[in-house]
Amino acid sequence: MNQRILIIGAGAVGAYVGGYFSRAGMDVILADPWPAHVEHMQTNGLRLEGMTEEECFHTPVRAMHFTDLQSLAKERLADIAFVCVKSYDTPWAAALAKTYLAPDGFIVSLQNGINEDAIADIVGWNKVIGCIASKIVVELVEPGFVRRSVSKGGEAYTTFRVGEPHGRPSARVQLIHDMLADIDSVKITTNLWGERWSKLVQNAMGNGLSAASGMSNKQFTQNDITRRLSIRLAGEAVRAGLSQGLSLEKIAGVDPNVWVQAAEELNTGANDTPVLDELEARMLTQAERMSDTARPSMGQDMIKGRRTEIEFLNGLVVQRAHEMGLEAPANAGLIAAVQMVERGDAPPDLARVQDI
């Protein structure tokens, strides 16, 4: 039997994967709170655009307002629910998904941040799977239109990582793997929590920086001040993860300890900075391959006037660092800068972050 899939939150990531699922003929329902987006998809379908011709397509989808999901009680319930909302919306989204989930169904957290525990509080750990989308850079440009601004990972980089909280392989993880394989490269991980924290490091070093400064990925990587702040943010986040006993994966292709060492060279003001010099050269080379306009999700949120996830990303770094007896001053400073812009107390600008 074809699995019924319910996507709670058809924003950039939710609509992106939902569009591919729909094109593949899967039984998928995209549910979202933005009326114009839902109505456009109902009438005109969903348009996806990427870096190559094969990634640009239009597909009909079944889209529903959250208020209309109650009609699913008269239909077949969902076998799989993907929660793709912002971290701060996780509890109610999980409760909504639970209502329309089959007794043997389960929820996949396809989100930034670490939200599996919040979902488990609603449905129990036996119904939770984690899924990470790394270096995907998708944006809901307008109702019914999602654009991906970076090349697919393919064989060079694994975009999706899916795993059980307990770390053991399972048939349902294999099922999600196979569903995502049509979209981009994917692997089954036995190290979900290490993968999650490694992705959190990537988010912590770029998302808030873009939101507070107003810069794109390429701009803040090429600027000396913001690039070095990004390294300090990463170093603190890696230290917090390692202190928890997590086995971290490479971050932007770099061993986690390199970020710590480079940050230490920055913080000590040493004249001899071999690790920092090599890392900065690598980052600048990578920046040349970036789109001029691509922004991480929090940078997009700030432009759109939406609430950011800063307290669930950099905030979690500060919290866990404190629990481990560590300090994370760069992350704490960035939180204050983002919240200042978010409140409207100051515009996004380099000045917001240059003194952190």
N, C-alpha and C positions, 0 to 999 in steps of 0.2 A: 504493500500500500504506500502511495506517495505521502510523505510526511507533510503535515500541515504546519506551516511556519508563521509565527506572529512576531512582527518587529515592533517593539514599543519605542517610538522615537525615530521617525524617518527623516532625521536631519542629514548632515553630510555623510557620515559613515553608515547610518541605518539605510538611507536611500541608495547609497552606493552598492552595498552588498545586496539589498533587496532588488535593485534593478537587475543585477546579474542573475539572482535566483529566479526572477520572473522570466527573464529571457531564456533561461535554461528549462522552462516549463514546470518549475516547482510551484506547489500550492502555497503561495505566500501572501500575507496581508500586511500592508504597511499602515501603521496607525501613528498619527501625529497630532499635536495640539494647534498647529498653525493652519487656520481655516483656508487661507488662499493657496497654500501648498497642497493640501489634501484635495481641494476642489480642482486645482489644475491637473493633478495626477488622475483624478477620476475622469476628467473630460478629455485630457490630451496625452495622458501617459507620462512617462518619465524619460528625460533626456540625460544621458551621461556623455561626458567628454573627457578624453585623456590626452596623453602625449603622442599617441600613434593613431592611425586611421581605424584600426580594429577596435580601439577603446571608445570610439565615438559611435553611439547608437541610440535609438529611440525604442522604447518598449512599453506596451500597455501593462499596467499594474492594477492590483486591487488595493485601493487606498480607503481608509476610514478615519473619520473623526473619532476622538476618544469617546465622545458622548454616544456614538453609534455602536460601540463595541458590544453593548448589552445585547444586540441582536444575535451575537454569536452563541448565546445560550440556547438558541433554537437550532444551531448547526453543530457540526463536528468540532470538538474542541481542539486546541493547538497541541501538537506533539512537542514542539520546540518553540520557546519564546526567546528572542534576542532582545536584551535590554540595552538600548543604545542612547540613553539620555545622559545629561550632565550628572556628575557625581552627586550634586546636592538634590537631585530629583530621584535618586535610586530607590529609597524606601517605598514611595507611593507608586513608582513605576513597577516595582516587583510585586506589590500588592495587586495592582491592576492586572499584570500578567498572570498571577496565580489564579485569579477569578476565571480566566478563560483557558486554563491549562488542563490537559487531560490528566487523569490520576497517575499515569506512569510517565508524564511529560517532565521536562526539565528546562531550566533557564540558563542561557549563555550570557555572561557579562562581556559585551563588546564595547568597552568604555576606556577612557583615560582614568588614571587613578587606580585605587585598589578598593573595589566595591563588593567583592564576593561575600564578605562578612555581613554587609548590610542586606544583601539578597537572602543569605542563609537565615538571617533573623526572621524573614518573612516565610520562606518555604522550606527551610531545613537544608543542611549541608548536602544531603543525598540528592538534591535537585539542582545543584549549582555546578556550572562549568565555567572556567575562565578562558577568555580569548583576547589576544593582544593584536592590535593592528599597528605596526611600526613603520615609520617613514611613509605614510600613505598620503598625507597632505591633500585631503579632499575638502571642498567647500560647497555649501548649498548657496549658489550664486543668486538664485531667484526661484520662485515657486516652480517646481517640476524640473529643475536643472541643477545637476551636480557636476563639478569640474574637479578632476585630479591634476595637480600641478607638478608632479614628479613622475619620473619613469617607473614602470613596474620593477619590482625587485628581481623577479625571475630567478635564474640560477645564481645570480651574483649576491642576492640578499633575500633573506626570508622575511616576507611581509607579515604573514599571520602565524601566530603560535597559539596552539590550543591545548589545554590540559585539565586534568582533574585536580581538585584541591589536595587530594591524598597522594598525587604523584604517580599513580599506577595507570597503565594503559587500560582503555575500556572500549567497548563497542560504540558507545555514544560519542566518544571523542573521535574515533575513527570516522563516524558518520559526519561530524562537523568538518573534519579535515577534508573529506571527499567533496563536501558541498563548496568549500572555499577554494579548492584546488582549481576550479574553473576561472577564478577571479585573479589570483596571483599565487606566488609561492607560499607554501604553508608547511608547518611541521607539527608533529605531536611532541609536546614537551613533558618531561617528568619533573621539571623544575619550575612549576608555575609561579611560585613566590619569588624565586630569583629572577625570572623573566619579568614579572610584574614590577619589581623594584628597579630593574635595569631600564624599563620603559619609563618609570617614574623619574629616573635621573634625566633621561632625554627630555621629558616634559618640563622638569624643574629648571633645566639650563636654558630653555628657549621660549616657552610659552609666556611666562610672566614678563620676560625681557621684551618681547615684542609688544605685549599689551601696554607696558609702562612707557616704552620709548617711541612707539609708533612705527618701528622699523620692521621690514620684512626679514625673513631668514637670512637672505644674502647680505642685506645691509648690516644687520647686527653682527654677522660673522666677520665681515670685512673691516668693521670699525674697531680700532685698538681697544677702546674703553669697554665696549660691550662684549667683545670677544673674550677679553680677560675676565670680565665679570662672569660670563658664561662658564668659564673654566673653574672659577671659584665656587660657583653654584653647584657644578657637577662634583667637585671634590668633596664638598660637605655632604652631598646626597649619597655619594658612594660610601663615605666613612660611616654614615648612619646605617646604610644597608649592611655593610660588612660587620658592624658591631652587633647587629641582630643575628648574626650567624648565617646570613643568606649567601648562597652561591650565585654571584652576579655573572651575567653574560657580558660580552663585549658591548660597549656603548659607543655608537657611531663608528663601529669597527675597531675600537681601541680598548685594550685591556683596562678594566676598572681601576687598577692601581696606578696606571699612568695618569689618570685624571687627578688622583689624590696627590701624586708626586708633583705634577705641574702646578696644582693649586698651592702646595707648600712652598714651591720656589717663588711663586707670586707673593704669598703672604709674608715670607721672610725677607723679601727685597734683595735676594742674593744676586751678586754680579754674574755668577756662572749658573746659567739656567738651561742645561742641555735638554732636559725632558720637556720643559715648556717650549723651547725653541722648535723642537721637532713637532710637537703637537700643534702649535700655531701654524707652522708651515703646512701641515696636513689639512687643518681646518680651512686655510685660505685656498688650497688646491680644490677642496670639495666645494667651496663657495662658488668657484668659477662654473660649476656644473648646475648651480641652482637657478631657478626661475627668479627674475627680478622682482616679482610681485607676490610669490608664495609666502603665506604667513601661517604660523601654527594656529590651532583652534582658538586659543585665548586672545591672540591678536585679532582674529576675525570677530570674536565676541565683543571686544572693546569697540571696534569700529561700528558694530551694529547696535551698540548700547545695551548689550545683554550682560547679565551677571556673569562674572568669571568663576573659574574653579580654583582660584589661587589658594584658598585655605585647604583644599583637598589634594593639592600637588605640593607646592613649596611648604604649605602649612603642615602637611604630614611629615615632611623632612624635618622641620623644626621640632615637631612633637616627638618623633622617634629619636632624634638626636638627644633631646633633653632627657628622655627616658633612659638612654644609654650613658648619661653623664657627659655628653658632648655639647658643644655650641655650634650653631649654624648662623652666624651673623649676616652673611651675604643673603641667605634665603629669607631671614627675618626682615632685612632691609628691603628686599624686593617685594615682599608681601605689603609692607607699608606703602611703597611707591605705587603698586598696582591699585591698592584700595584708595589712595589719594585721587588717582585718575578716575577710578570707578565712581567715586562719590561726586565727581565734577569739581573738585577743589583745584585741579590743575590739569592742563592738557597733556596728552602723551608727548613726550619729548626726551631727547638725550639727557636733558637736565634732571629728569626724574631719577636717573640711575647712575649718573656719573660719580656721585660721592658715596655710593654704597661700598 
